[in-house]
Amino acid sequence: MAEPVPAWLAEALPQAGPEHGRLTVARLGGPDLVGRSGFTLRSAAFSDGDALDPSFTAGEEDAVAPPLEWTAPPAGAMELVLVVEDPHAPGAEPFCHWLVWGLAAQKGQLLEGEVPPRVGKNAFGNSEWLLPDPPQGSDPHDYVFQLFALDLPLVQMPGATREELVAAMKDHVVGVALLTGTFARSDEDFEDWDEGDEG
């Protein structure tokens, strides 16, 4: 069920609808945390709100995760955690595409297709970038990249679940940076791909 979108999140994500209230940032963020101390997340492959290239989605068989880079987090940060979710997918929770942690609390980047330090289970139970694969004919889905700066290092080992990470992050977020990519299936992108049933 969709949760109300906090006013601060609606301001940070102008395209947000009721379903965005299910995002992890809605649970762990706050009006004083988004963009705190100039903390930002960007990609050389797409601008905020723009479409993802098929090379980062199920539209191509050799697809990989997109490149990301971020500025220095707020003072007091000890680790960065990346959560990528599709709020448009059906279900009680947003569809989790990527859980990454163990990132140093400093200015940094993940190169295209780079394997992060620690990766947790996505919505399919695999520890990897889950390729966006929305249903054919649906409106574009949002893929919200949420980078959290924490005031403590996480002890979870690779393969942890979203629920485990969220529980460990609660009350320890000192900054958040957001970036949204969109994607919709096209017949030519998916003519040789199996029918998707998720976000």
N, CA and C atoms as an extended XYZ file, in Angstrom:
597
Properties=species:S:1:pos:R:3:atomname:S:1:resname:S:1:resid:I:1 pbc="F F F"
N         0.840       -1.184        0.000 N   MET     1
C         0.000        0.000        0.000 CA  MET     1
C         0.881        1.241        0.000 C   MET     1
N         0.507        2.250       -0.809 N   ALA     2
C         1.282        3.469       -0.892 CA  ALA     2
C         1.179        4.247        0.410 C   ALA     2
N         2.300        4.849        0.800 N   GLU     3
C         2.345        5.680        1.992 CA  GLU     3
C         2.316        7.145        1.564 C   GLU     3
N         1.816        8.033        2.426 N   PRO     4
C         1.865        9.462        2.086 CA  PRO     4
C         3.309        9.894        1.870 C   PRO     4
N         3.521       10.752        0.891 N   VAL     5
C         4.864       11.243        0.618 CA  VAL     5
C         5.125       12.451        1.516 C   VAL     5
N         6.153       12.391        2.368 N   PRO     6
C         6.462       13.554        3.206 CA  PRO     6
C         6.715       14.784        2.343 C   PRO     6
N         6.366       15.937        2.853 N   ALA     7
C         6.518       17.176        2.084 CA  ALA     7
C         7.962       17.390        1.657 C   ALA     7
N         8.907       17.060        2.540 N   TRP     8
C        10.317       17.274        2.210 CA  TRP     8
C        10.765       16.374        1.069 C   TRP     8
N        10.189       15.152        0.982 N   LEU     9
C        10.553       14.235       -0.095 CA  LEU     9
C         9.910       14.670       -1.402 C   LEU     9
N         8.681       15.166       -1.333 N   ALA    10
C         8.020       15.676       -2.534 CA  ALA    10
C         8.801       16.850       -3.118 C   ALA    10
N         9.420       17.637       -2.247 N   GLU    11
C        10.243       18.756       -2.716 CA  GLU    11
C        11.538       18.246       -3.338 C   GLU    11
N        12.109       17.204       -2.740 N   ALA    12
C        13.360       16.644       -3.259 CA  ALA    12
C        13.149       15.848       -4.542 C   ALA    12
N        11.962       15.231       -4.681 N   LEU    13
C        11.613       14.441       -5.867 CA  LEU    13
C        10.341       15.033       -6.474 C   LEU    13
N        10.464       16.067       -7.292 N   PRO    14
C         9.283       16.755       -7.820 CA  PRO    14
C         8.314       15.851       -8.585 C   PRO    14
N         8.819       14.750       -9.139 N   GLN    15
C         7.974       13.825       -9.895 CA  GLN    15
C         7.305       12.792       -9.001 C   GLN    15
N         7.518       12.877       -7.690 N   ALA    16
C         7.043       11.838       -6.767 CA  ALA    16
C         5.521       11.745       -6.740 C   ALA    16
N         5.043       10.490       -6.703 N   GLY    17
C         3.636       10.202       -6.504 CA  GLY    17
C         3.473        9.484       -5.182 C   GLY    17
N         2.260        9.068       -4.848 N   PRO    18
C         2.020        8.403       -3.566 CA  PRO    18
C         2.921        7.185       -3.340 C   PRO    18
N         3.257        6.465       -4.436 N   GLU    19
C         4.072        5.263       -4.292 CA  GLU    19
C         5.486        5.568       -3.790 C   GLU    19
N         5.958        6.783       -3.983 N   HIS    20
C         7.309        7.136       -3.523 CA  HIS    20
C         7.401        7.182       -1.999 C   HIS    20
N         6.284        7.195       -1.331 N   GLY    21
C         6.287        7.150        0.121 CA  GLY    21
C         6.760        5.814        0.671 C   GLY    21
N         6.901        4.799       -0.208 N   ARG    22
C         7.383        3.480        0.215 CA  ARG    22
C         8.900        3.367        0.146 C   ARG    22
N         9.571        4.360       -0.433 N   LEU    23
C        11.018        4.299       -0.593 CA  LEU    23
C        11.723        4.283        0.763 C   LEU    23
N        12.915        3.700        0.773 N   THR    24
C        13.701        3.666        1.996 CA  THR    24
C        13.991        5.068        2.510 C   THR    24
N        14.227        6.024        1.617 N   VAL    25
C        14.520        7.385        2.046 CA  VAL    25
C        13.355        8.004        2.797 C   VAL    25
N        12.125        7.601        2.475 N   ALA    26
C        10.966        8.136        3.190 CA  ALA    26
C        10.968        7.681        4.644 C   ALA    26
N        11.561        6.515        4.895 N   ARG    27
C        11.624        5.961        6.247 CA  ARG    27
C        12.818        6.480        7.034 C   ARG    27
N        13.927        6.701        6.348 N   LEU    28
C        15.166        7.029        7.045 CA  LEU    28
C        15.626        8.466        6.858 C   LEU    28
N        15.059        9.181        5.898 N   GLY    29
C        15.498       10.535        5.606 CA  GLY    29
C        14.749       11.576        6.416 C   GLY    29
N        14.938       12.832        6.034 N   GLY    30
C        14.267       13.929        6.707 CA  GLY    30
C        14.587       15.235        6.015 C   GLY    30
N        13.864       16.296        6.347 N   PRO    31
C        14.034       17.571        5.640 CA  PRO    31
C        15.415       18.182        5.779 C   PRO    31
N        16.142       17.846        6.836 N   ASP    32
C        17.470       18.410        7.042 CA  ASP    32
C        18.589       17.493        6.561 C   ASP    32
N        18.233       16.373        5.925 N   LEU    33
C        19.242       15.387        5.533 CA  LEU    33
C        19.510       15.354        4.028 C   LEU    33
N        18.501       15.621        3.202 N   VAL    34
C        18.680       15.555        1.748 CA  VAL    34
C        19.562       16.715        1.288 C   VAL    34
N        20.675       16.371        0.670 N   GLY    35
C        21.592       17.386        0.171 CA  GLY    35
C        22.347       18.126        1.255 C   GLY    35
N        22.382       17.587        2.459 N   ARG    36
C        23.061       18.250        3.572 CA  ARG    36
C        24.537       18.474        3.257 C   ARG    36
N        25.004       19.667        3.549 N   SER    37
C        26.411       20.051        3.321 CA  SER    37
C        26.819       19.880        1.863 C   SER    37
N        25.848       20.026        0.951 N   GLY    38
C        26.152       19.918       -0.472 CA  GLY    38
C        26.344       18.501       -0.973 C   GLY    38
N        25.894       17.517       -0.207 N   PHE    39
C        26.036       16.101       -0.569 CA  PHE    39
C        25.154       15.795       -1.780 C   PHE    39
N        25.773       15.393       -2.885 N   THR    40
C        25.036       15.122       -4.113 CA  THR    40
C        25.504       13.826       -4.767 C   THR    40
N        24.622       13.264       -5.586 N   LEU    41
C        24.883       12.040       -6.344 CA  LEU    41
C        24.547       12.311       -7.799 C   LEU    41
N        25.431       11.894       -8.696 N   ARG    42
C        25.179       12.092      -10.117 CA  ARG    42
C        25.736       10.916      -10.909 C   ARG    42
N        25.409       10.899      -12.194 N   SER    43
C        25.928        9.876      -13.096 CA  SER    43
C        26.341       10.526      -14.399 C   SER    43
N        27.443       10.054      -14.953 N   ALA    44
C        27.887       10.537      -16.260 CA  ALA    44
C        27.019        9.973      -17.370 C   ALA    44
N        26.192        8.966      -17.046 N   ALA    45
C        25.402        8.280      -18.063 CA  ALA    45
C        23.976        8.824      -18.202 C   ALA    45
N        23.475        9.523      -17.190 N   PHE    46
C        22.123       10.091      -17.273 CA  PHE    46
C        21.982       11.211      -16.260 C   PHE    46
N        21.123       12.166      -16.593 N   SER    47
C        20.836       13.261      -15.677 CA  SER    47
C        19.644       12.908      -14.812 C   SER    47
N        19.496       13.605      -13.706 N   ASP    48
C        18.395       13.340      -12.792 CA  ASP    48
C        17.056       13.466      -13.519 C   ASP    48
N        16.256       12.405      -13.441 N   GLY    49
C        14.947       12.400      -14.082 CA  GLY    49
C        14.944       11.919      -15.517 C   GLY    49
N        16.122       11.651      -16.082 N   ASP    50
C        16.214       11.212      -17.473 CA  ASP    50
C        16.147        9.684      -17.576 C   ASP    50
N        15.971        9.212      -18.797 N   ALA    51
C        15.850        7.776      -19.050 CA  ALA    51
C        17.214        7.094      -18.962 C   ALA    51
N        17.194        5.869      -18.431 N   LEU    52
C        18.385        5.032      -18.422 CA  LEU    52
C        18.622        4.464      -19.814 C   LEU    52
N        19.861        4.392      -20.215 N   ASP    53
C        20.196        3.741      -21.463 CA  ASP    53
C        19.896        2.242      -21.330 C   ASP    53
N        19.417        1.586      -22.404 N   PRO    54
C        19.153        0.139      -22.336 CA  PRO    54
C        20.342       -0.696      -21.886 C   PRO    54
N        21.562       -0.155      -22.022 N   SER    55
C        22.752       -0.911      -21.619 CA  SER    55
C        22.843       -1.105      -20.108 C   SER    55
N        21.939       -0.437      -19.353 N   PHE    56
C        21.894       -0.613      -17.901 CA  PHE    56
C        20.636       -1.355      -17.462 C   PHE    56
N        19.907       -1.910      -18.421 N   THR    57
C        18.610       -2.526      -18.150 CA  THR    57
C        18.515       -3.913      -18.795 C   THR    57
N        17.375       -4.556      -18.608 N   ALA    58
C        17.150       -5.858      -19.224 CA  ALA    58
C        16.973       -5.753      -20.735 C   ALA    58
N        17.067       -4.569      -21.276 N   GLY    59
C        16.971       -4.388      -22.719 CA  GLY    59
C        18.183       -4.901      -23.471 C   GLY    59
N        19.280       -5.138      -22.750 N   GLU    60
C        20.485       -5.676      -23.379 CA  GLU    60
C        21.045       -6.804      -22.518 C   GLU    60
N        21.469       -7.865      -23.160 N   GLU    61
C        21.921       -9.054      -22.435 CA  GLU    61
C        23.206       -8.814      -21.644 C   GLU    61
N        24.063       -7.923      -22.113 N   ASP    62
C        25.334       -7.663      -21.435 CA  ASP    62
C        25.257       -6.419      -20.549 C   ASP    62
N        24.062       -6.079      -20.098 N   ALA    63
C        23.864       -4.853      -19.334 CA  ALA    63
C        24.569       -4.914      -17.979 C   ALA    63
N        24.958       -3.736      -17.488 N   VAL    64
C        25.633       -3.607      -16.201 CA  VAL    64
C        25.037       -2.420      -15.456 C   VAL    64
N        25.467       -2.219      -14.230 N   ALA    65
C        25.018       -1.075      -13.450 CA  ALA    65
C        25.640        0.213      -14.005 C   ALA    65
N        24.925        1.322      -13.919 N   PRO    66
C        25.457        2.583      -14.449 CA  PRO    66
C        26.555        3.156      -13.565 C   PRO    66
N        27.373        4.042      -14.118 N   PRO    67
C        28.406        4.705      -13.311 CA  PRO    67
C        27.762        5.749      -12.397 C   PRO    67
N        28.327        5.916      -11.219 N   LEU    68
C        27.838        6.889      -10.249 CA  LEU    68
C        29.022        7.610       -9.631 C   LEU    68
N        28.805        8.844       -9.240 N   GLU    69
C        29.827        9.576       -8.495 CA  GLU    69
C        29.149       10.510       -7.511 C   GLU    69
N        29.821       10.776       -6.406 N   TRP    70
C        29.213       11.588       -5.365 CA  TRP    70
C        30.252       12.519       -4.745 C   TRP    70
N        29.726       13.571       -4.140 N   THR    71
C        30.579       14.536       -3.454 CA  THR    71
C        30.850       14.047       -2.041 C   THR    71
N        31.687       14.776       -1.323 N   ALA    72
C        31.999       14.415        0.056 CA  ALA    72
C        30.732       14.485        0.910 C   ALA    72
N        30.522       13.498        1.779 N   PRO    73
C        29.333       13.487        2.637 CA  PRO    73
C        29.486       14.478        3.791 C   PRO    73
N        28.429       14.710        4.550 N   PRO    74
C        28.506       15.620        5.692 CA  PRO    74
C        29.507       15.143        6.739 C   PRO    74
N        29.949       16.073        7.560 N   ALA    75
C        30.872       15.746        8.646 CA  ALA    75
C        30.243       14.714        9.564 C   ALA    75
N        31.047       13.804       10.055 N   GLY    76
C        30.565       12.762       10.955 CA  GLY    76
C        30.226       11.464       10.259 C   GLY    76
N        30.208       11.475        8.925 N   ALA    77
C        29.897       10.252        8.182 CA  ALA    77
C        31.055        9.266        8.279 C   ALA    77
N        30.696        7.983        8.425 N   MET    78
C        31.706        6.931        8.527 CA  MET    78
C        31.566        5.870        7.432 C   MET    78
N        30.416        5.846        6.767 N   GLU    79
C        30.194        4.875        5.692 CA  GLU    79
C        29.039        5.362        4.821 C   GLU    79
N        29.071        4.959        3.551 N   LEU    80
C        27.996        5.283        2.620 CA  LEU    80
C        27.282        4.001        2.206 C   LEU    80
N        25.961        4.105        2.063 N   VAL    81
C        25.127        2.978        1.657 CA  VAL    81
C        24.260        3.425        0.484 C   VAL    81
N        24.205        2.618       -0.559 N   LEU    82
C        23.393        2.913       -1.733 CA  LEU    82
C        22.232        1.929       -1.818 C   LEU    82
N        21.022        2.468       -1.936 N   VAL    83
C        19.822        1.661       -2.114 CA  VAL    83
C        19.117        2.158       -3.372 C   VAL    83
N        18.850        1.252       -4.314 N   VAL    84
C        18.151        1.621       -5.549 CA  VAL    84
C        16.827        0.874       -5.597 C   VAL    84
N        15.733        1.629       -5.715 N   GLU    85
C        14.401        1.032       -5.658 CA  GLU    85
C        13.488        1.589       -6.738 C   GLU    85
N        12.542        0.766       -7.150 N   ASP    86
C        11.470        1.154       -8.065 CA  ASP    86
C        10.178        1.241       -7.265 C   ASP    86
N         9.667        2.448       -7.010 N   PRO    87
C         8.443        2.571       -6.224 CA  PRO    87
C         7.184        2.224       -7.000 C   PRO    87
N         7.287        2.125       -8.339 N   HIS    88
C         6.107        1.874       -9.159 CA  HIS    88
C         5.720        0.400       -9.240 C   HIS    88
N         6.653       -0.491       -8.899 N   ALA    89
C         6.361       -1.923       -8.999 CA  ALA    89
C         5.296       -2.311       -7.979 C   ALA    89
N         4.440       -3.277       -8.311 N   PRO    90
C         3.400       -3.704       -7.369 CA  PRO    90
C         3.999       -4.418       -6.168 C   PRO    90
N         3.268       -4.429       -5.086 N   GLY    91
C         3.728       -5.097       -3.874 CA  GLY    91
C         3.717       -4.155       -2.695 C   GLY    91
N         3.907       -4.718       -1.536 N   ALA    92
C         3.864       -3.924       -0.310 CA  ALA    92
C         5.100       -3.041       -0.161 C   ALA    92
N         6.215       -3.460       -0.742 N   GLU    93
C         7.464       -2.706       -0.642 CA  GLU    93
C         7.913       -2.293       -2.044 C   GLU    93
N         8.716       -1.235       -2.136 N   PRO    94
C         9.287       -0.897       -3.446 CA  PRO    94
C        10.188       -2.033       -3.915 C   PRO    94
N        10.347       -2.169       -5.214 N   PHE    95
C        11.168       -3.240       -5.774 CA  PHE    95
C        12.631       -2.854       -5.648 C   PHE    95
N        13.397       -3.644       -4.923 N   CYS    96
C        14.792       -3.327       -4.644 CA  CYS    96
C        15.695       -3.844       -5.765 C   CYS    96
N        16.433       -2.949       -6.390 N   HIS    97
C        17.321       -3.318       -7.487 CA  HIS    97
C        18.785       -3.438       -7.078 C   HIS    97
N        19.173       -2.734       -6.012 N   TRP    98
C        20.590       -2.765       -5.621 CA  TRP    98
C        20.722       -2.338       -4.181 C   TRP    98
N        21.501       -3.096       -3.415 N   LEU    99
C        21.884       -2.745       -2.049 CA  LEU    99
C        23.402       -2.784       -1.992 C   LEU    99
N        24.013       -1.647       -1.724 N   VAL   100
C        25.477       -1.554       -1.724 CA  VAL   100
C        25.911       -0.844       -0.445 C   VAL   100
N        26.910       -1.386        0.238 N   TRP   101
C        27.468       -0.686        1.392 CA  TRP   101
C        28.968       -0.967        1.473 C   TRP   101
N        29.592       -0.459        2.521 N   GLY   102
C        31.043       -0.569        2.606 CA  GLY   102
C        31.755        0.500        1.798 C   GLY   102
N        31.006        1.522        1.323 N   LEU   103
C        31.605        2.608        0.554 CA  LEU   103
C        32.233        3.618        1.516 C   LEU   103
N        33.443        4.063        1.200 N   ALA   104
C        34.152        5.008        2.064 CA  ALA   104
C        33.398        6.325        2.167 C   ALA   104
N        33.430        6.922        3.347 N   ALA   105
C        32.719        8.178        3.594 CA  ALA   105
C        33.550        9.359        3.098 C   ALA   105
N        33.672        9.432        1.791 N   GLN   106
C        34.430       10.500        1.140 CA  GLN   106
C        33.935       10.645       -0.295 C   GLN   106
N        34.384       11.669       -0.964 N   LYS   107
C        34.063       11.824       -2.378 CA  LYS   107
C        34.507       10.563       -3.113 C   LYS   107
N        33.644       10.039       -3.991 N   GLY   108
C        34.010        8.792       -4.658 CA  GLY   108
C        33.137        8.476       -5.837 C   GLY   108
N        33.280        7.250       -6.332 N   GLN   109
C        32.535        6.827       -7.505 CA  GLN   109
C        32.479        5.310       -7.599 C   GLN   109
N        31.509        4.856       -8.366 N   LEU   110
C        31.449        3.476       -8.827 CA  LEU   110
C        31.479        3.539      -10.346 C   LEU   110
N        32.440        2.874      -10.940 N   LEU   111
C        32.535        2.861      -12.394 CA  LEU   111
C        31.437        1.984      -12.993 C   LEU   111
N        31.180        2.174      -14.257 N   GLU   112
C        30.176        1.364      -14.951 CA  GLU   112
C        30.523       -0.119      -14.816 C   GLU   112
N        29.595       -0.901      -14.244 N   GLY   113
C        29.797       -2.326      -14.091 CA  GLY   113
C        30.730       -2.734      -12.970 C   GLY   113
N        31.228       -1.782      -12.184 N   GLU   114
C        32.158       -2.107      -11.105 CA  GLU   114
C        31.461       -2.911      -10.002 C   GLU   114
N        32.164       -3.877       -9.444 N   VAL   115
C        31.625       -4.663       -8.336 CA  VAL   115
C        31.888       -3.897       -7.034 C   VAL   115
N        30.841       -3.511       -6.292 N   PRO   116
C        31.023       -2.736       -5.060 CA  PRO   116
C        31.613       -3.589       -3.937 C   PRO   116
N        32.031       -2.933       -2.834 N   PRO   117
C        32.628       -3.673       -1.712 CA  PRO   117
C        31.699       -4.737       -1.133 C   PRO   117
N        30.462       -4.347       -0.830 N   ARG   118
C        29.497       -5.293       -0.284 CA  ARG   118
C        28.144       -5.077       -0.959 C   ARG   118
N        27.518       -6.179       -1.335 N   VAL   119
C        26.232       -6.117       -2.030 CA  VAL   119
C        25.246       -7.037       -1.328 C   VAL   119
N        24.039       -6.532       -1.097 N   GLY   120
C        22.998       -7.322       -0.455 CA  GLY   120
C        22.002       -7.885       -1.452 C   GLY   120
N        21.002       -8.545       -0.932 N   LYS   121
C        20.009       -9.223       -1.773 CA  LYS   121
C        19.021       -8.231       -2.377 C   LYS   121
N        18.857       -8.326       -3.702 N   ASN   122
C        17.843       -7.519       -4.368 CA  ASN   122
C        16.481       -8.206       -4.240 C   ASN   122
N        15.480       -7.684       -4.935 N   ALA   123
C        14.124       -8.208       -4.799 CA  ALA   123
C        13.995       -9.649       -5.278 C   ALA   123
N        14.931      -10.124       -6.094 N   PHE   124
C        14.927      -11.507       -6.552 CA  PHE   124
C        15.816      -12.401       -5.686 C   PHE   124
N        16.401      -11.823       -4.626 N   GLY   125
C        17.232      -12.606       -3.723 CA  GLY   125
C        18.657      -12.805       -4.193 C   GLY   125
N        19.063      -12.040       -5.220 N   ASN   126
C        20.425      -12.152       -5.734 CA  ASN   126
C        21.250      -10.954       -5.300 C   ASN   126
N        22.529      -11.150       -5.082 N   SER   127
C        23.411      -10.062       -4.658 CA  SER   127
C        24.086       -9.450       -5.880 C   SER   127
N        23.329       -8.635       -6.597 N   GLU   128
C        23.830       -8.001       -7.816 CA  GLU   128
C        22.875       -6.892       -8.230 C   GLU   128
N        23.283       -6.124       -9.233 N   TRP   129
C        22.422       -5.109       -9.840 CA  TRP   129
C        21.297       -5.821      -10.582 C   TRP   129
N        20.070       -5.599      -10.151 N   LEU   130
C        18.908       -6.220      -10.790 CA  LEU   130
C        18.461       -5.338      -11.945 C   LEU   130
N        18.558       -5.855      -13.152 N   LEU   131
C        18.281       -5.065      -14.344 CA  LEU   131
C        16.835       -4.586      -14.386 C   LEU   131
N        16.593       -3.289      -14.569 N   PRO   132
C        15.234       -2.782      -14.715 CA  PRO   132
C        14.516       -3.475      -15.864 C   PRO   132
N        13.306       -3.932      -15.593 N   ASP   133
C        12.554       -4.733      -16.567 CA  ASP   133
C        11.054       -4.528      -16.345 C   ASP   133
N        10.563       -3.306      -16.525 N   PRO   134
C         9.142       -3.040      -16.264 CA  PRO   134
C         8.248       -3.735      -17.284 C   PRO   134
N         6.964       -3.936      -16.951 N   PRO   135
C         6.052       -4.603      -17.885 CA  PRO   135
C         5.919       -3.828      -19.194 C   PRO   135
N         5.797       -4.561      -20.269 N   GLN   136
C         5.624       -3.937      -21.573 CA  GLN   136
C         4.327       -3.146      -21.584 C   GLN   136
N         4.395       -1.926      -22.124 N   GLY   137
C         3.209       -1.095      -22.222 CA  GLY   137
C         2.961       -0.207      -21.023 C   GLY   137
N         3.751       -0.375      -19.961 N   SER   138
C         3.552        0.455      -18.778 CA  SER   138
C         4.227        1.809      -18.970 C   SER   138
N         3.793        2.780      -18.187 N   ASP   139
C         4.471        4.074      -18.186 CA  ASP   139
C         5.891        3.877      -17.656 C   ASP   139
N         6.779        4.823      -17.931 N   PRO   140
C         8.144        4.692      -17.411 CA  PRO   140
C         8.154        4.534      -15.892 C   PRO   140
N         8.999        3.638      -15.415 N   HIS   141
C         9.182        3.450      -13.981 CA  HIS   141
C        10.348        4.311      -13.511 C   HIS   141
N        10.268        4.760      -12.264 N   ASP   142
C        11.379        5.481      -11.654 CA  ASP   142
C        12.318        4.489      -10.978 C   ASP   142
N        13.605        4.742      -11.083 N   TYR   143
C        14.622        3.972      -10.374 CA  TYR   143
C        15.378        4.990       -9.530 C   TYR   143
N        15.071        4.996       -8.232 N   VAL   144
C        15.570        6.038       -7.345 CA  VAL   144
C        16.838        5.550       -6.641 C   VAL   144
N        17.954        6.192       -6.965 N   PHE   145
C        19.251        5.900       -6.359 CA  PHE   145
C        19.353        6.754       -5.091 C   PHE   145
N        19.412        6.076       -3.935 N   GLN   146
C        19.417        6.757       -2.641 CA  GLN   146
C        20.739        6.465       -1.936 C   GLN   146
N        21.550        7.496       -1.787 N   LEU   147
C        22.856        7.334       -1.157 CA  LEU   147
C        22.788        7.906        0.259 C   LEU   147
N        22.997        7.048        1.249 N   PHE   148
C        22.899        7.430        2.650 CA  PHE   148
C        24.290        7.525        3.273 C   PHE   148
N        24.535        8.606        3.985 N   ALA   149
C        25.756        8.746        4.776 CA  ALA   149
C        25.409        8.383        6.217 C   ALA   149
N        26.151        7.445        6.793 N   LEU   150
C        25.877        6.951        8.142 CA  LEU   150
C        26.974        7.378        9.114 C   LEU   150
N        26.582        7.517       10.388 N   ASP   151
C        27.551        7.911       11.412 CA  ASP   151
C        28.209        6.716       12.090 C   ASP   151
N        28.068        5.543       11.476 N   LEU   152
C        28.749        4.345       11.982 CA  LEU   152
C        28.978        3.389       10.825 C   LEU   152
N        29.985        2.518       10.934 N   PRO   153
C        30.203        1.515        9.886 CA  PRO   153
C        29.267        0.330       10.103 C   PRO   153
N        28.729       -0.201        9.027 N   LEU   154
C        27.849       -1.366        9.137 CA  LEU   154
C        28.674       -2.641        9.279 C   LEU   154
N        28.141       -3.584       10.026 N   VAL   155
C        28.847       -4.854       10.238 CA  VAL   155
C        28.232       -5.983        9.418 C   VAL   155
N        27.135       -5.682        8.696 N   GLN   156
C        26.473       -6.721        7.902 CA  GLN   156
C        27.413       -7.251        6.819 C   GLN   156
N        27.364       -8.563        6.638 N   MET   157
C        28.176       -9.192        5.613 CA  MET   157
C        27.442       -9.189        4.272 C   MET   157
N        28.174       -9.380        3.168 N   PRO   158
C        27.521       -9.456        1.870 CA  PRO   158
C        26.382      -10.476        1.884 C   PRO   158
N        25.304      -10.144        1.174 N   GLY   159
C        24.146      -11.025        1.129 CA  GLY   159
C        23.064      -10.648        2.122 C   GLY   159
N        23.277       -9.584        2.900 N   ALA   160
C        22.253       -9.128        3.835 CA  ALA   160
C        21.023       -8.657        3.066 C   ALA   160
N        19.883       -8.642        3.732 N   THR   161
C        18.629       -8.230        3.099 CA  THR   161
C        18.385       -6.735        3.288 C   THR   161
N        17.459       -6.226        2.514 N   ARG   162
C        17.067       -4.825        2.642 CA  ARG   162
C        16.576       -4.539        4.050 C   ARG   162
N        15.762       -5.427        4.602 N   GLU   163
C        15.215       -5.222        5.936 CA  GLU   163
C        16.330       -5.151        6.982 C   GLU   163
N        17.340       -6.013        6.844 N   GLU   164
C        18.458       -6.000        7.786 CA  GLU   164
C        19.243       -4.696        7.703 C   GLU   164
N        19.460       -4.228        6.480 N   LEU   165
C        20.198       -2.987        6.320 CA  LEU   165
C        19.417       -1.797        6.864 C   LEU   165
N        18.127       -1.733        6.529 N   VAL   166
C        17.307       -0.615        6.993 CA  VAL   166
C        17.282       -0.568        8.521 C   VAL   166
N        17.170       -1.719        9.152 N   ALA   167
C        17.161       -1.769       10.609 CA  ALA   167
C        18.483       -1.264       11.184 C   ALA   167
N        19.596       -1.627       10.548 N   ALA   168
C        20.905       -1.204       11.029 CA  ALA   168
C        21.147        0.291       10.792 C   ALA   168
N        20.512        0.856        9.763 N   MET   169
C        20.711        2.262        9.408 CA  MET   169
C        19.825        3.206       10.213 C   MET   169
N        18.774        2.707       10.773 N   LYS   170
C        17.808        3.545       11.488 CA  LYS   170
C        18.501        4.385       12.570 C   LYS   170
N        18.205        5.672       12.551 N   ASP   171
C        18.740        6.650       13.512 CA  ASP   171
C        20.230        6.926       13.342 C   ASP   171
N        20.805        6.487       12.220 N   HIS   172
C        22.236        6.719       11.998 CA  HIS   172
C        22.522        7.459       10.688 C   HIS   172
N        21.496        7.987       10.028 N   VAL   173
C        21.672        8.695        8.761 CA  VAL   173
C        22.002       10.158        9.039 C   VAL   173
N        23.117       10.636        8.481 N   VAL   174
C        23.508       12.034        8.670 CA  VAL   174
C        23.434       12.834        7.371 C   VAL   174
N        23.116       12.171        6.275 N   GLY   175
C        22.968       12.864        5.006 CA  GLY   175
C        22.440       11.924        3.943 C   GLY   175
N        21.741       12.489        2.952 N   VAL   176
C        21.163       11.712        1.866 CA  VAL   176
C        21.367       12.451        0.550 C   VAL   176
N        21.713       11.717       -0.495 N   ALA   177
C        21.785       12.263       -1.848 CA  ALA   177
C        20.911       11.394       -2.749 C   ALA   177
N        20.168       12.026       -3.641 N   LEU   178
C        19.191       11.314       -4.471 CA  LEU   178
C        19.442       11.550       -5.956 C   LEU   178
N        19.156       10.525       -6.745 N   LEU   179
C        19.260       10.594       -8.203 CA  LEU   179
C        18.234        9.634       -8.772 C   LEU   179
N        17.451       10.092       -9.752 N   THR   180
C        16.412        9.248      -10.341 CA  THR   180
C        16.652        9.039      -11.833 C   THR   180
N        16.611        7.768      -12.245 N   GLY   181
C        16.591        7.429      -13.657 CA  GLY   181
C        15.255        6.791      -13.972 C   GLY   181
N        14.823        6.860      -15.212 N   THR   182
C        13.543        6.253      -15.595 CA  THR   182
C        13.773        5.235      -16.700 C   THR   182
N        12.801        4.337      -16.855 N   PHE   183
C        12.909        3.361      -17.941 CA  PHE   183
C        11.544        2.777      -18.260 C   PHE   183
N        11.297        2.590      -19.548 N   ALA   184
C        10.094        1.921      -20.036 CA  ALA   184
C        10.510        0.946      -21.121 C   ALA   184
N         9.836       -0.182      -21.152 N   ARG   185
C        10.132       -1.176      -22.185 CA  ARG   185
C         9.733       -0.658      -23.562 C   ARG   185
N        10.519       -1.033      -24.572 N   SER   186
C        10.121       -0.796      -25.959 CA  SER   186
C        10.245       -2.117      -26.690 C   SER   186
N         9.421       -2.325      -27.691 N   ASP   187
C         9.412       -3.601      -28.408 CA  ASP   187
C        10.789       -3.941      -28.974 C   ASP   187
N        11.478       -2.934      -29.516 N   GLU   188
C        12.761       -3.246      -30.144 CA  GLU   188
C        13.836       -3.555      -29.114 C   GLU   188
N        13.749       -2.916      -27.929 N   ASP   189
C        14.722       -3.223      -26.882 CA  ASP   189
C        14.579       -4.652      -26.385 C   ASP   189
N        13.343       -5.152      -26.374 N   PHE   190
C        13.072       -6.420      -25.696 CA  PHE   190
C        12.635       -7.533      -26.644 C   PHE   190
N        12.841       -7.383      -27.932 N   GLU   191
C        12.317       -8.371      -28.867 CA  GLU   191
C        12.913       -9.755      -28.658 C   GLU   191
N        14.138       -9.818      -28.095 N   ASP   192
C        14.771      -11.115      -27.846 CA  ASP   192
C        14.864      -11.428      -26.359 C   ASP   192
N        14.097      -10.688      -25.530 N   TRP   193
C        14.199      -10.843      -24.079 CA  TRP   193
C        12.904      -11.404      -23.531 C   TRP   193
N        13.003      -12.176      -22.478 N   ASP   194
C        11.812      -12.727      -21.853 CA  ASP   194
C        10.949      -11.627      -21.272 C   ASP   194
N         9.667      -11.876      -21.197 N   GLU   195
C         8.719      -10.912      -20.643 CA  GLU   195
C         9.053      -10.610      -19.191 C   GLU   195
N         9.166       -9.345      -18.848 N   GLY   196
C         9.440       -8.953      -17.470 CA  GLY   196
C         8.176       -8.942      -16.651 C   GLY   196
N         8.317       -9.102      -15.344 N   ASP   197
C         7.144       -9.097      -14.481 CA  ASP   197
C         7.403       -8.266      -13.232 C   ASP   197
N         8.352       -7.355      -13.324 N   GLU   198
C         8.676       -6.556      -12.141 CA  GLU   198
C         8.932       -5.124      -12.557 C   GLU   198
N         9.709       -4.444      -11.697 N   GLY   199
C        10.082       -3.058      -11.966 CA  GLY   199
C        11.406       -3.056      -12.586 C   GLY   199
